[in-house]
Structure formats: C-alpha cells, structure tokens
Amino acid sequence: MTPLSATPFSTEWLAGYQARVNSDREMAVIGRWFTTAFSLVSDDRRSVVRFHEGRLADYVVSPRLDVRAAFGFRASTDIWSRFLSPTPEPLYHDFFAMLMRVPGF
C-alpha cells in the first residue's frame, strides 16, 4: 500500500502527502505566500495541517483542542474519496466547488 492509498488523513497518508507537496516545484512558487493551518475532518478522524510559505511544514493527527487551525474542511469518507480520486468528477475537483455545491461538505 502506498502512503496516498492509506486511510485519508492518517499519519501514513499525511506523510506521503507531505512528501508530494514539498517536492512539487510549482507548489513552491505559487505557494510562497501561503502560510496557515487548517483542519481536515473525515467522519470521526480529524487532522490539522500546517503550511509555511507553500510547504507542508507539519501535521497533527487527532489533535487536542489546543491545536489551532484558521479554518477547516469536514466531509464524509465518501465525499473525500471522490475528491481524492485520480480523476475527480465535476464539483469534487475543488474545495470551493464542493463548499458551494456538495451537500455534506
């Protein structure tokens, strides 16, 4: 099992995601001014990811209440699996599209 085929937002999955984000040269350019922390929730699993200047600097799986996040995204496992698929269908390809058009996100 590859890290990105692991359970979304688990330690193994986030480690693989961190490696992919941080090795992406285009992300380094377009994310240079992106520094924030946000939460990702899938059913009863919650994680917080922290970006610093476009790099995924840190993540916390099952954080306590004192771990801050500026905002968060919450959805069912089904919605996340559609978003994370290799070729997401329309409306499941973008956070903003899902916020406006996908009930349950």
C-alpha positions, 0 to 999 in steps of 0.5 A: 500500500502506498502512503496516498492509498492509506486511510485519508488523513492518517499519519501514513497518508499525511506523510506521503502527502507531505512528501508530494507537496514539498517536492512539487516545484510549482507548489513552491512558487505559487505557494510562497505566500501561503502560510496557515493551518487548517483542519481536515475532518473525515467522519470521526478522524480529524487532522490539522495541517500546517503550511509555511510559505507553500510547504507542508511544514507539519501535521497533527493527527487527532489533535487536542483542542489546543491545536489551532487551525484558521479554518477547516474542511469536514466531509464524509469518507465518501465525499473525500474519496471522490475528491481524492480520486485520480480523476475527480468528477465535476464539483469534487475537483475543488474545495470551493466547488464542493463548499458551494455545491456538495451537500455534506461538505 
